[in-house]
């Protein structure tokens, strides 16, 4: 590949040079101003030859480039094409992950433990044996995490499929230990699993197991390293363990955990000599200038713990005028102030206290403010808000605290406190006014409201940024977010911190902030999930609204809860929440909110095929939007109303509503809405037998979805384009489109779309003569539809399953499938679908020797198809009637129906059916 590209580049360069020279010859051949040297003089005397040579070189270069082109592949190209995965998934998604924290210079003298670990891993890998879990335990501050991270960096080349780091918060003050189900969601998202594909639900145990199974599957056959830091118990991290033998798991914990078949690596305090060596190295002073006896006393006073030694050495480094004797005196005094602590805690806390008191007063206050932060890590913007200082000052303070070893730096200019330092900072903060804590949480929540308003401006379709931030946010500095990509990246980084702030605000009964932050996070959680996390958030917001008696806020929280429940296919719960939202909006006279809730519940009723209720909801929402002059709301309701009308075979009314929606979307510049309306219009055109405009609409929709980088809806358009191709006889093109759509749906976790693709592929298997495969595939689709509660999908699968069963002489099974399909379609009011099933059933009866009964089914189908203007089913019914008459009363009386069917088929462009009937008619004439 590389040599071919090199040859191409060389040809381009060489050919370009020759072409340039010849162009010069051509343009100057007739010039008398200069005389060309050597053999070029002959060309000057015969200028026509330059034209000939230029043409030969150009043609030759073109041919060679074509021969070297390695980007073209033979075969039919699918139109439209779908680009490969180029990282358009959730921010942070990657196939190979490198999420270990930075290695530290403070690592020292763990050579025995490290050598034991590396030797063990090497031997096990060379013998192709399973790698056991390695538990690194020890007291706080002893360097467990530092050891695990350093070991991870040393071993990284042995685990090329990724190295991941997860903080389980097992012993973090003010934070609950991370639940296994939450950790699994984070790991799956980080490993590239789309949010829609991560299992969700209310049964925590079942969801944890489902996510754990997916995680094990994701790592199957991989060589990856996973560090689970700060574990509280074996039960907490057991679901996170990979199932394969090639992954190494390092667990750190303050407790001695009972792990099955584990390797325990206890990390003890440093030996005195090594603690002294670490101190000297980090202090930046020559060893011969320091009193060894005093150094030994200093490291003894901080318990020989690396964390304490590092802090103490940093103090000496930042005070060139101090001697080690000065440092010892200050440390002894600090220990006296912390006498009530246990020995181990006092050893480390004394170093904290010494470092803290060495800070300038304003830096002390800034460090204290970090103790109020509910989140895990922070950047300078959050630091500025917590400390009530400018962004520039916050950066200076954070850099200084990092230099003082009081905070750790993480990738992306983010900072984090060690658990012990978080405890210490919180203890200092608690010594002050209790209102300081509340005010700090209020400030950081207000900051997040302001930042979320900016981010939502990039990700919300109508440009609305959610609830406006309080006036106090106007002076806060917000990180730049100039694009949708930047906004999503910021949201992904800050999601756990915002949710932690909401939990803390809820604990402090800051109900207004809980409500506003939940509403501001709603657009992102709709997009990125996890949806079970979103359900919990909106329930919290609803409870906060009930406490305050704010009915409008309660209605908003219920609406968002209903939307997320719809995404989870929990339709009864979605309907309940949305109906209550409608009631609450009515009570406060909020017509816009009521219209939004009606629009959303109408979508749920459409999905569950309660078409009458869906039409009523969308019609009422449309009237409200028109009263309010809300053009975007009008377009949404019209589009959803068009879908309901299409589902009930009211095709002309559907086209009318959808066309009006399309016009408004274009007027507003809403490309997403425009694409959705184009796609649904394409479906209706297809049902009406207008295949050329149907294909055109789907291609237009696909192009917009591609422009918007919406892979889910690209797949929907591909499926519909595949249907058009199938109906016009292009079975290969149809299979290509449906297969691509299925791949996308599987990757993205869209269960409904995936079921549609499987059903369409089953139809193609049947048309290709492989009835057994068709039955298996269609039964898979049927099961998926039933799991999702999709009655329309269930009916369509049953209809096709009846045809396939008939082809393998399972007549009873075929009849039962047709009967069940008709029952559902009649409940749904889908008369076009009903006509299709009757035509299939009529064909089964005719081919099984009962043409009279078959004709009765075809006559019913013909009446329905003509009523709803469904030309394809009209033609099929006419053909069926003609073929039954041919068998019963002879060709003479059958010819009229058959020729009428040919006329309709020709109008539709269904040439295969035309050819079949004409061959039958010719055989009679012969």
C-alpha positions in Angstrom: 0.0 0.0 0.0 2.7 2.4 1.0 4.9 1.6 -2.0 1.9 2.1 -4.3 1.2 5.5 -2.8 4.9 6.4 -3.1 4.8 5.5 -6.8 1.7 7.6 -7.2 3.3 10.6 -5.6 6.4 10.1 -7.7 4.4 9.9 -10.9 2.4 13.0 -10.0 5.6 14.9 -9.3 7.5 13.7 -12.4 4.5 14.0 -14.6 3.8 17.5 -13.3 7.4 18.5 -14.1 7.2 17.2 -17.7 3.8 18.6 -18.3 4.9 22.0 -17.0 7.9 22.0 -19.4 5.7 20.9 -22.3 3.2 23.6 -21.6 6.0 26.1 -21.6 7.2 24.7 -24.9 3.7 24.9 -26.4 3.1 28.5 -25.2 6.5 29.7 -26.3 7.1 27.5 -29.4 6.5 30.3 -31.8 8.4 32.9 -29.8 11.3 34.6 -31.6 12.6 36.2 -28.5 14.7 33.3 -27.3 16.5 30.3 -28.7 16.3 26.9 -27.0 19.5 25.0 -26.4 20.5 21.5 -27.7 17.7 19.2 -28.8 15.0 21.6 -27.7 16.0 23.8 -30.6 14.7 21.1 -32.9 11.3 21.2 -31.0 11.3 25.0 -31.5 11.7 24.5 -35.2 8.8 21.9 -35.2 6.3 23.4 -32.6 3.4 21.0 -33.5 5.4 18.2 -32.0 5.2 19.8 -28.5 1.4 19.5 -28.7 1.7 15.8 -29.5 4.1 15.1 -26.7 1.9 17.0 -24.2 -1.1 14.9 -25.2 0.9 11.6 -24.9 2.3 12.5 -21.5 -1.1 13.6 -20.1 -2.8 10.4 -21.3 0.0 8.2 -20.0 0.0 9.9 -16.6 -3.8 9.5 -16.3 -3.6 5.8 -17.2 -0.9 5.1 -14.7 -2.6 6.9 -11.9 -5.8 4.9 -12.6 -3.8 1.7 -12.4 -2.2 2.7 -9.1 -5.5 3.9 -7.5 -6.0 1.5 -4.6 -9.1 3.2 -3.3 -11.6 1.8 -5.8 -13.2 -1.5 -5.2 -15.1 -3.5 -7.8 -18.8 -4.0 -7.5 -21.9 -1.9 -7.1 -21.7 1.1 -4.8 -24.5 1.9 -2.5 -26.1 5.2 -2.9 -26.1 6.9 -0.5 -22.8 5.7 1.0 -22.2 5.5 4.7 -18.8 6.5 6.1 -17.0 4.3 8.5 -16.8 5.0 12.2 -14.6 8.0 12.5 -15.0 8.8 16.1 -18.4 10.3 15.8 -19.5 8.4 18.9 -19.6 9.8 22.4 -16.7 12.0 23.5 -14.0 9.9 25.0 -14.9 6.8 23.0 -11.9 4.9 21.7 -11.0 1.4 20.8 -7.6 1.5 22.7 -7.7 3.5 25.9 -5.0 5.3 27.8 -6.6 6.6 30.9 -3.9 6.1 33.5 -3.0 9.1 35.6 0.5 10.6 35.1 3.3 8.7 36.6 4.9 10.4 39.6 8.5 11.4 40.4 7.8 10.7 44.0 7.8 6.9 43.5 10.5 5.3 45.4 11.7 2.0 46.7 9.0 -0.3 45.8 11.4 -2.4 43.7 10.7 -5.6 45.5 6.9 -5.3 45.2 7.2 -4.1 41.6 9.6 -6.9 40.6 7.3 -9.5 42.1 4.4 -8.1 40.2 6.2 -7.8 36.9 7.8 -11.2 37.2 4.5 -12.8 38.0 2.7 -11.2 35.1 5.4 -12.1 32.7 5.5 -15.7 33.7 1.8 -16.1 33.5 1.6 -14.5 30.1 4.4 -16.6 28.7 2.7 -19.8 30.0 -0.6 -18.6 28.6 -2.2 -18.8 32.1 -5.0 -16.6 33.5 -4.0 -13.4 35.3 -5.4 -13.3 38.9 -6.7 -10.1 40.5 -3.9 -8.3 42.4 -5.0 -6.5 45.5 -2.7 -3.7 46.8 -3.7 -2.9 50.3 -2.2 -0.6 53.0 -2.9 2.3 55.3 -3.9 5.8 54.0 -1.1 7.8 52.5 1.2 4.7 52.1 1.3 5.1 48.3 -1.0 2.4 47.1 -2.4 4.4 44.2 1.1 5.7 43.3 2.4 2.1 43.2 -0.6 0.9 41.1 -0.2 3.7 38.6 3.5 3.3 38.3 3.1 -0.5 37.8 0.5 0.2 35.2 2.9 2.4 33.2 5.7 -0.2 33.6 3.4 -3.0 32.3 1.6 -0.9 29.7 3.4 -2.5 26.7 2.2 -5.9 27.8 -1.4 -4.7 27.6 -1.8 -3.1 24.2 -5.6 -3.1 24.2 -5.8 -0.4 26.8 -5.1 0.7 30.4 -8.0 2.0 32.3 -8.2 3.7 35.7 -11.4 4.0 37.8 -11.7 5.7 41.2 -14.3 3.8 43.2 -14.5 6.4 46.0 -14.5 3.6 48.6 -13.2 5.9 51.4 -13.8 9.4 50.1 -15.4 11.7 52.7 -18.6 13.3 51.5 -19.1 10.9 48.6 -20.8 7.5 48.5 -18.8 4.6 47.1 -19.4 4.3 43.4 -22.0 1.6 42.7 -20.9 -1.2 40.3 -23.7 -0.4 37.9 -22.4 3.2 37.6 -18.8 2.2 37.2 -19.8 -0.3 34.5 -21.7 2.4 32.6 -18.6 4.7 32.7 -16.3 1.9 31.6 -18.6 0.8 28.7 -18.9 4.4 27.6 -15.2 5.0 27.8 -14.6 1.8 25.8 -16.7 3.1 22.9 -20.1 1.5 23.7 -22.9 4.0 22.6 -25.1 5.1 25.5 -28.2 3.7 23.7 -26.6 0.2 23.8 -25.9 0.2 27.6 -28.6 -1.8 29.4 -31.0 0.3 31.5 -33.9 -0.4 33.8 -35.2 -0.2 37.3 -33.9 -3.6 38.6 -30.4 -2.6 39.7 -29.3 -6.2 40.2 -30.4 -7.3 36.7 -29.0 -4.2 35.1 -25.7 -4.6 36.9 -25.4 -8.2 35.6 -26.4 -7.2 32.1 -23.8 -4.4 32.0 -21.2 -6.7 33.5 -21.9 -9.3 30.8 -21.5 -6.6 28.1 -18.2 -5.4 29.8 -16.9 -9.0 29.8 -17.9 -9.4 26.2 -16.2 -6.1 25.3 -12.9 -7.3 26.8 -13.1 -10.9 25.6 -9.9 -11.9 23.9 -8.3 -8.5 24.8 -5.1 -7.7 26.7 -6.0 -4.8 28.9 -5.0 -3.5 32.3 -7.7 -2.2 34.7 -6.8 -0.3 37.9 -9.7 -0.1 40.4 -8.6 2.4 42.9 -10.0 3.0 46.4 -12.3 0.0 46.6 -14.5 -0.4 49.6 -15.3 -4.1 49.3 -15.0 -7.1 47.0 -18.7 -6.9 46.3 -18.2 -3.3 44.9 -15.7 -4.3 42.2 -16.5 -7.9 41.5 -18.9 -7.1 38.6 -16.2 -5.0 37.0 -13.8 -7.9 36.6 -13.1 -9.1 33.0 -14.1 -12.6 32.2 -11.1 -13.4 30.0 -7.7 -14.6 31.1 -5.7 -11.9 29.3 -6.6 -8.9 31.4 -4.8 -7.7 34.5 -6.7 -6.1 37.3 -5.0 -4.1 40.1 -7.2 -3.2 43.0 -6.2 -0.7 45.8 -7.9 -0.6 49.1 -7.4 0.5 52.7 -9.0 -2.8 53.8 -7.8 -6.3 53.6 -10.3 -7.6 51.1 -11.4 -11.2 50.8 -10.9 -11.9 47.1 -11.1 -15.3 45.5 -7.8 -16.6 44.0 -6.3 -13.2 44.5 -2.7 -12.1 44.8 -2.3 -9.7 47.8 0.5 -7.1 47.5 0.6 -5.3 50.9 2.3 -1.9 50.6 3.9 -0.9 53.9 5.5 2.3 55.1 8.9 3.1 53.6 12.0 1.8 55.3 13.7 4.7 57.1 16.7 4.9 54.7 14.4 4.9 51.7 12.2 7.5 53.2 15.2 9.7 53.8 16.4 9.2 50.2 13.0 10.2 48.9 13.0 13.3 51.1 16.5 14.4 49.9 15.5 13.9 46.2 12.3 15.9 46.5 13.8 18.7 48.6 16.2 19.7 45.9 19.1 20.1 48.3 22.5 18.3 48.3 22.6 15.4 50.7 25.8 16.6 52.3 24.1 19.9 53.4 21.4 18.1 55.4 21.8 16.6 58.9 21.1 12.9 58.5 19.9 12.5 62.1 17.4 15.3 61.7 16.2 13.9 58.4 15.6 10.5 60.1 13.6 12.2 62.8 11.5 14.1 60.2 10.6 11.0 58.2 9.8 9.2 61.5 7.5 12.0 62.5 5.5 11.7 59.3 5.2 7.9 59.7 7.5 7.0 56.8 4.5 7.5 54.5 5.4 8.8 51.0 2.5 11.3 51.0 3.8 12.9 54.2 7.5 12.8 53.1 6.6 14.4 49.8 4.7 17.3 51.5 7.5 17.8 54.0 10.2 17.9 51.4 8.2 20.4 49.3 8.1 22.7 52.3 11.9 22.7 52.6 12.2 23.2 48.8 10.0 26.3 48.9 11.9 27.8 51.8 15.6 28.1 50.9 16.3 30.0 54.1 15.0 27.1 56.3 17.3 24.5 57.7 16.0 21.0 58.4 16.1 21.9 62.1 13.6 24.7 61.3 11.4 22.3 59.5 11.6 19.8 62.5 10.5 22.5 65.0 7.5 23.5 62.9 6.5 19.8 62.4 6.6 19.1 66.1 4.4 22.1 66.8 1.9 20.9 64.1 1.7 17.5 65.7 0.9 19.1 69.0 -2.1 20.8 67.4 -3.4 17.5 66.1 -2.8 15.5 69.3 -6.4 14.1 69.3 -5.9 12.1 66.1 -4.8 8.5 66.0 -1.1 7.9 65.5 -1.3 7.0 61.8 -3.6 9.9 61.0 -1.6 12.3 63.1 1.6 11.5 61.2 0.1 12.5 57.9 -2.1 15.3 59.1 0.8 17.0 60.7 2.5 17.4 57.4 -0.8 18.7 55.9 -1.1 21.2 58.7 2.5 22.3 58.3 2.0 22.7 54.5 -1.3 24.5 55.0 0.1 27.0 57.5 3.0 27.8 55.2 0.5 29.1 52.7 -0.4 32.8 52.4 -3.8 33.7 54.0 -5.5 34.0 50.6 -4.1 30.7 49.5 -5.3 29.1 52.7 -8.8 30.4 52.1 -8.7 29.0 48.5 -7.6 25.6 49.7 -10.4 25.6 52.3 -12.9 26.3 49.6 -11.9 23.2 47.7 -13.2 21.2 50.7 -16.7 22.3 49.8 -16.6 20.9 46.3 -19.0 17.9 45.8 -17.3 16.8 42.6 -14.3 14.5 41.9 -12.0 16.8 39.9 -12.1 20.4 38.9 -10.6 22.9 36.5 -9.6 26.5 37.0 -13.1 27.8 36.2 -14.6 25.8 39.0 -11.7 26.8 41.3 -12.5 30.5 40.6 -16.1 30.0 41.6 -15.3 28.1 44.7 -12.7 30.5 45.8 -14.7 33.6 44.7 -11.6 34.8 42.8 -10.8 35.6 39.1 -9.9 32.9 36.7 -6.3 34.1 36.5 -6.0 34.1 40.3 -7.5 30.6 40.4 -4.9 29.3 38.0 -2.2 30.8 40.1 -3.6 29.3 43.3 -4.0 25.8 41.7 -0.5 25.8 40.3 0.8 26.9 43.7 -1.1 24.1 45.5 0.1 21.6 43.0 3.7 22.8 43.6 3.1 22.3 47.3 1.9 18.8 46.8 -1.6 19.6 48.2 -3.4 18.7 45.0 -2.7 16.3 42.1 -2.9 17.3 38.4 -4.8 15.2 35.9 -4.9 15.3 32.1 -6.8 18.2 30.6 -5.6 20.8 33.2 -7.8 19.3 35.9 -7.0 18.8 39.5 -7.9 16.4 42.3 -7.4 16.1 46.0 -6.1 13.0 47.6 -8.8 11.6 49.9 -6.8 12.4 53.0 -6.2 16.0 51.8 -9.9 16.3 50.9 -10.7 15.2 54.5 -8.3 17.8 55.8 -9.6 20.6 53.6 -13.2 19.8 54.6 -12.2 19.7 58.2 -10.7 23.2 57.9 -13.8 24.4 56.0 -16.1 23.0 58.7 -14.3 25.1 61.4 -15.7 28.2 59.8 -19.2 29.5 59.3 -21.6 26.7 58.2 -23.1 29.2 55.7 -19.8 29.2 53.9 -20.5 25.6 52.8 -24.0 26.4 51.6 -22.8 29.5 49.7 -19.9 27.7 48.1 -22.4 25.0 46.8 -24.7 27.7 45.6 -21.9 29.4 43.7 -20.7 26.3 42.0 -24.3 25.2 41.1 -24.9 28.7 39.7 -21.7 28.4 37.6 -22.8 25.1 36.2 -26.2 26.6 35.3 -24.4 29.3 33.3 -22.1 26.9 31.6 -24.9 24.5 30.8 -26.8 27.3 29.2 -23.9 27.9 26.8 -23.5 24.2 26.1 -27.2 23.6 25.5 -27.2 26.4 22.9 -25.1 24.1 20.8 -26.9 20.8 21.3 -30.6 21.8 21.6 -32.4 21.8 18.2 -34.3 25.0 18.6 -31.4 26.8 20.1 -33.0 27.1 23.5 -30.4 26.8 26.3 -32.8 25.5 29.0 -33.5 27.5 32.1 -31.6 30.8 32.2 -28.9 31.1 34.9 -29.5 33.4 37.9 -28.4 37.0 37.6 -25.4 36.2 39.9 -23.9 34.1 37.1 -23.3 37.2 34.9 -19.9 37.8 36.5 -18.7 34.2 36.3 -16.2 33.2 33.7 -17.3 30.3 31.5 -15.0 28.0 29.5 -15.2 28.7 25.7 -17.5 26.3 23.8 -17.6 27.4 20.2 -19.0 24.2 18.6 -21.2 21.3 19.3 -18.2 19.1 19.6 -16.6 21.3 22.3 -19.9 21.5 24.2 -20.3 17.7 24.2 -16.7 17.3 25.3 -17.2 19.7 28.2 -20.5 18.0 29.2 -18.9 14.6 29.1 -16.1 15.7 31.4 -18.3 17.5 33.8 -21.3 15.1 34.0 -20.2 13.3 37.2 -19.4 16.6 38.8 -22.7 18.3 37.9 -24.6 15.2 39.2 -22.6 15.3 42.4 -23.5 19.0 42.8 -27.1 18.2 42.3 -27.0 15.5 45.0 -25.3 17.9 47.4 -27.8 20.7 46.6 -30.6 18.2 47.3 -29.0 17.2 50.6 -28.8 20.9 51.6 -32.5 21.4 50.5 -31.5 23.8 47.8 -34.5 22.8 45.9 -34.5 25.6 43.3 -31.0 24.7 42.2 -31.9 21.0 42.1 -34.8 21.7 39.8 -32.9 24.1 37.5 -29.8 22.0 37.2 -31.9 18.9 36.4 -33.7 20.8 33.6 -30.4 22.2 32.3 -28.8 18.7 32.2 -31.9 17.1 30.5 -30.9 17.8 26.9 -27.4 16.2 27.3 -28.8 13.2 29.2 -31.4 12.7 26.5 -28.5 12.6 24.0 -25.8 10.7 26.0 -27.5 9.0 29.0 -27.1 6.8 30.8 -30.9 6.9 30.9 -31.3 5.1 34.2 -29.1 7.9 35.7 -31.4 10.5 34.0 -34.5 8.8 35.5 -33.0 9.2 39.0 -32.1 12.8 38.3 -35.6 13.8 37.1 -37.3 11.9 40.0 -35.1 13.9 42.4 -36.1 17.1 40.6 -39.8 16.1 40.8 -39.5 15.5 44.5 -37.8 18.9 45.0 -40.6 20.5 43.1 -43.2 18.8 45.3 -41.5 20.0 48.4 -41.6 23.6 47.2 -45.1 23.3 45.7 -43.8 24.5 42.3 -46.3 22.9 40.0 -44.7 24.2 36.8 -41.3 22.8 37.8 -43.0 19.5 38.8 -44.6 19.4 35.3 -41.2 20.0 33.6 -39.5 17.3 35.6 -42.3 14.8 34.8 -42.1 15.7 31.1 -38.4 15.0 31.0 -39.0 11.8 33.0 -41.6 10.7 30.5 -39.3 11.4 27.5 -36.4 9.3 29.0 -38.9 6.5 29.9 -40.0 6.6 26.2 -36.3 6.2 25.1 -36.1 3.2 27.4 -39.2 1.7 25.8 -40.9 1.8 29.2 -44.1 3.1 27.6 -46.6 2.7 30.5 -44.3 4.7 32.8 -43.7 7.3 30.1 -47.5 7.7 29.6 -48.1 8.0 33.4 -45.5 10.7 33.8 -46.5 12.7 30.7 -50.2 12.6 31.6 -49.4 14.0 35.0 -47.3 16.7 33.4 -50.3 17.7 31.2 -52.4 18.0 34.4 -49.9 20.1 36.2 -49.4 22.4 33.3 -53.1 22.9 33.0 -53.4 23.7 36.7 -50.9 26.6 36.3 -52.2 27.8 32.9 -48.9 27.0 31.1 -50.1 26.4 27.6 -46.6 26.0 26.1 -45.7 23.4 28.7 -49.0 21.6 28.1 -48.4 21.6 24.4 -44.9 20.1 24.8 -46.2 17.4 27.1 -49.1 16.6 24.8 -46.7 16.3 21.9 -44.5 13.9 23.8 -47.4 11.7 25.1 -48.7 11.7 21.5 -45.4 10.2 20.3 -45.7 7.4 23.0 -49.3 6.6 21.8 -48.1 6.5 18.2 -45.3 4.0 19.2 -47.8 1.9 21.1 -50.3 2.2 18.1 -53.0 3.9 20.1 -53.6 6.0 17.0 -56.8 7.7 18.1 -55.2 9.0 21.3 -52.1 9.9 19.4 -54.0 12.0 16.9 -56.0 13.7 19.6 -52.9 14.7 21.5 -51.1 16.0 18.5 -54.1 17.9 17.2 -54.6 19.6 20.7 -50.9 20.4 20.9 -50.9 21.9 17.4 -53.9 24.1 18.3 -52.0 25.4 21.4 -48.8 26.0 19.4 -50.8 28.0 16.8 -52.4 30.1 19.5 -48.9 30.8 20.9 -47.4 31.5 17.5 -44.8 28.8 18.2 -43.7 27.8 14.7 -41.2 25.1 15.9 -43.9 23.5 18.1 -46.3 23.6 15.2 -43.8 21.8 12.9 -43.2 19.1 15.5 -46.9 18.4 16.1 -47.6 18.4 12.3 -44.8 16.0 11.7 -45.9 13.6 14.5 -49.5 14.0 13.3 -48.5 13.0 9.8 -46.9 9.8 11.2 -50.1 8.9 13.0 -52.1 9.5 9.8 -49.7 7.4 7.8 -50.0 4.6 10.3 -53.7 4.6 9.8 -53.4 4.6 6.0 -54.7 8.2 5.6 -51.9 8.9 3.1 -53.1 12.1 1.6 -53.8 13.6 5.0 -50.3 12.4 6.1 -48.6 14.1 3.1 -50.5 17.3 3.8 -49.4 17.5 7.5 -45.9 16.4 6.8 -45.4 18.8 3.9 -46.6 21.7 6.1 -44.1 20.6 8.8 -41.3 20.4 6.1 -42.1 23.9 5.0 -41.9 25.3 8.6 -38.7 23.4 9.3 -37.1 24.9 6.2 -38.3 28.3 7.1 -36.7 28.0 10.6 -33.5 26.4 9.2 -34.1 23.2 11.3 -32.2 20.7 9.3 -32.9 17.8 11.6 -36.6 18.4 11.5 -36.4 18.8 7.7 -34.7 15.5 7.3 -37.3 13.7 9.5 -40.2 15.1 7.5 -38.4 14.1 4.2 -37.9 10.6 5.5 -41.5 10.2 6.5 -42.8 11.7 3.2 -40.6 9.1 1.5 -42.4 6.3 3.5 -45.8 7.6 2.5 -44.8 8.0 -1.2 -43.6 4.3 -1.1 -46.9 3.2 0.4 -48.8 5.1 -2.3 -46.7 3.3 -5.0 -44.7 6.5 -5.9 -41.3 4.9 -5.8 -39.2 7.5 -7.6 -40.2 10.4 -5.3 -39.9 7.9 -2.4 -36.3 7.1 -3.2 -35.5 10.8 -3.8 -36.9 11.8 -0.4 -34.9 9.1 1.4 -31.7 10.2 -0.3 -32.3 13.8 0.6 -33.0 12.8 4.2 -29.9 10.6 4.3 -27.7 13.5 3.0 -28.9 15.8 5.8 -28.5 13.1 8.5 -24.9 12.6 7.2 -24.3 16.4 7.3 -25.6 16.4 10.9 -23.5 13.3 11.7 -26.6 11.4 12.9 -25.9 7.8 12.3 -29.1 6.5 13.9 -31.3 8.3 11.4 -28.9 7.6 8.5 -29.7 4.0 9.3 -33.5 4.7 9.3 -33.2 6.3 5.8 -31.1 3.4 4.6 -33.8 1.0 5.7 -36.5 2.9 3.9 -34.4 3.1 0.8 -33.9 -0.6 0.9 -37.7 -1.1 1.0 -38.1 1.0 -2.2 -35.3 -1.0 -3.9 -37.0 -4.3 -2.9 -40.3 -3.2 -4.3 -38.8 -2.1 -7.6 -36.9 -5.5 -8.0 -33.4 -4.4 -6.9 -33.0 -7.2 -4.3 -29.2 -6.9 -4.1 -29.3 -3.2 -3.5 -32.0 -3.7 -0.9 -29.9 -6.2 1.0 -26.9 -3.9 0.9 -28.9 -1.1 2.4 -30.6 -3.2 5.1 -27.3 -4.8 6.0 -25.6 -1.5 6.5 -28.6 -0.2 8.5 -28.4 -3.3 10.7 -24.7 -2.8 11.4 -25.4 0.8 12.5 -28.3 -0.1 14.7 -26.3 -2.8 16.3 -23.4 -0.5 17.0 -25.7 2.2 18.3 -27.9 0.0 20.4 -31.2 1.0 18.7 -33.3 -2.0 19.3 -36.3 -0.9 17.3 -34.3 0.0 14.3 -32.4 -3.3 14.5 -35.7 -5.2 14.6 -36.8 -3.4 11.4 -33.6 -4.2 9.6 -33.8 -7.9 10.6 -37.5 -8.1 9.4 -36.6 -6.5 6.0 -33.7 -9.0 5.6 -36.1 -11.8 6.4 -38.3 -10.7 3.6 -35.3 -10.7 1.2 -34.4 -14.2 2.3 -38.0 -15.3 1.4 -37.9 -13.6 -2.0 -34.5 -15.1 -2.7 -36.0 -18.6 -2.2 -34.5 -19.4 1.2 -37.7 -19.9 3.3 -36.1 -21.7 6.3 -33.6 -18.8 6.8 -36.5 -16.3 6.3 -38.5 -18.1 9.1 -35.6 -18.0 11.5 -34.8 -14.3 10.8 -38.5 -13.2 11.0 -39.0 -15.1 14.3 -36.0 -13.1 15.7 -37.6 -9.8 14.6 -41.0 -10.9 16.0 -39.5 -11.6 19.4 -37.7 -8.2 19.4 -40.9 -6.4 18.5 -42.8 -8.2 21.3 -40.1 -7.3 23.8 -40.4 -3.6 22.7 -44.2 -3.6 22.8 -44.3 -2.6 19.1 -47.7 -3.8 17.8 -47.1 -2.6 14.3 -43.8 -4.3 14.0 -45.3 -7.5 15.5 -48.1 -7.4 12.9 -45.6 -6.9 10.0 -43.4 -9.8 11.1 -46.4 -12.1 11.5 -47.5 -11.3 8.0 -44.2 -12.1 6.5 -43.8 -15.2 8.7 -47.1 -16.5 7.4 -45.8 -16.2 3.8 -42.6 -18.0 4.6 -44.3 -20.8 6.5 -46.6 -21.3 3.6 -43.6 -21.9 1.4 -42.4 -24.8 3.5 -45.9 -26.3 3.7 -46.5 -25.2 7.3 -50.1 -24.2 6.4 -51.5 -24.2 9.9 -48.7 -22.1 11.2 -49.1 -19.7 8.2 -52.8 -19.3 8.8 -52.3 -18.6 12.5 -49.7 -16.0 11.7 -52.0 -14.3 9.3 -54.9 -14.4 11.8 -52.8 -12.8 14.5 -51.4 -10.2 12.2 -54.9 -9.2 10.9 -56.2 -8.9 14.5 -53.5 -6.5 15.4 -53.8 -4.4 12.2 -57.5 -4.1 12.6 -57.0 -2.8 16.2 -54.4 -0.3 14.8 -56.6 0.8 12.0 -53.9 0.0 9.4 -56.0 -0.8 6.4 -53.2 -0.9 3.9 -51.4 -3.4 6.1 -54.6 -5.4 6.4 -55.0 -5.5 2.6 -51.4 -6.8 2.4 -52.1 -9.7 4.8 -55.3 -10.6 3.0 -53.4 -10.7 -0.3 -50.8 -13.0 1.3 -53.5 -15.2 2.8 -55.3 -15.4 -0.5 -52.1 -16.5 -2.3 -51.7 -19.3 0.3 -55.2 -20.5 -0.3 -54.9 -20.3 -4.1 -51.6 -22.2 -4.2 -52.8 -24.9 -1.7 -55.8 -25.8 -3.9 -58.6 -23.6 -2.7 -58.9 -20.8 -5.3 -62.5 -20.0 -4.4 -61.6 -19.1 -0.8 -58.5 -17.3 -2.0 -60.7 -15.1 -4.3 -62.7 -14.1 -1.3 -59.6 -12.8 0.5 -58.4 -11.0 -2.6 -61.8 -9.3 -3.0 -61.6 -8.0 0.6 -58.0 -6.8 0.0 -59.1 -5.0 -3.2 -61.8 -3.1 -1.4 -59.5 -2.0 1.4 -56.6 -1.1 -1.0 -58.9 1.1 -3.2 -60.4 2.8 -0.2 -57.0 4.0 1.1 -55.4 4.4 -2.3 -52.7 1.8 -1.8 -51.9 0.9 -5.4 -49.4 -2.0 -4.8 -52.0 -3.9 -2.8 -54.6 -3.0 -5.4 -52.5 -4.6 -8.1 -51.7 -7.6 -6.0 -55.4 -8.1 -5.3 -56.4 -7.8 -9.0 -53.7 -10.3 -9.9 -54.9 -12.7 -7.3 -58.5 -12.5 -8.4 -57.4 -13.0 -12.0 -55.3 -16.1 -11.2 -58.1 -17.6 -9.1 -60.6 -17.1 -11.9 -58.1 -18.6 -14.3 -58.1 -21.8 -12.2 -61.9 -21.9 -11.6 -63.7 -20.5 -14.7 -60.9 -20.3 -17.3 -58.6 -17.7 -18.9 -61.3 -15.8 -20.8 -62.9 -14.4 -17.6 -59.6 -14.0 -15.8 -57.9 -11.8 -18.5 -59.7 -8.6 -17.5 -58.4 -8.6 -13.9 -55.0 -9.6 -15.0 -54.6 -6.8 -17.5 -55.9 -4.3 -15.0 -53.2 -5.5 -12.6 -50.6 -5.2 -15.3 -51.6 -1.5 -15.9 -51.2 -0.7 -12.2 -47.9 -2.6 -11.9 -46.5 -0.7 -14.9 -47.5 2.6 -13.3 -45.6 1.5 -10.2 -42.6 0.3 -12.2 -42.8 -3.3 -10.8 -41.6 -4.9 -14.0 -41.1 -8.4 -12.5 -44.8 -8.8 -11.8 -45.7 -7.4 -15.2 -43.5 -10.0 -16.9 -45.0 -12.9 -14.8 -48.6 -12.0 -15.8 -47.7 -11.4 -19.5 -46.0 -14.8 -19.7 -49.2 -16.3 -18.3 -51.3 -14.5 -20.9 -49.0 -15.4 -23.7 -49.1 -19.1 -22.7 -52.8 -19.0 -23.2 -52.6 -17.3 -26.5 -50.1 -19.9 -27.7 
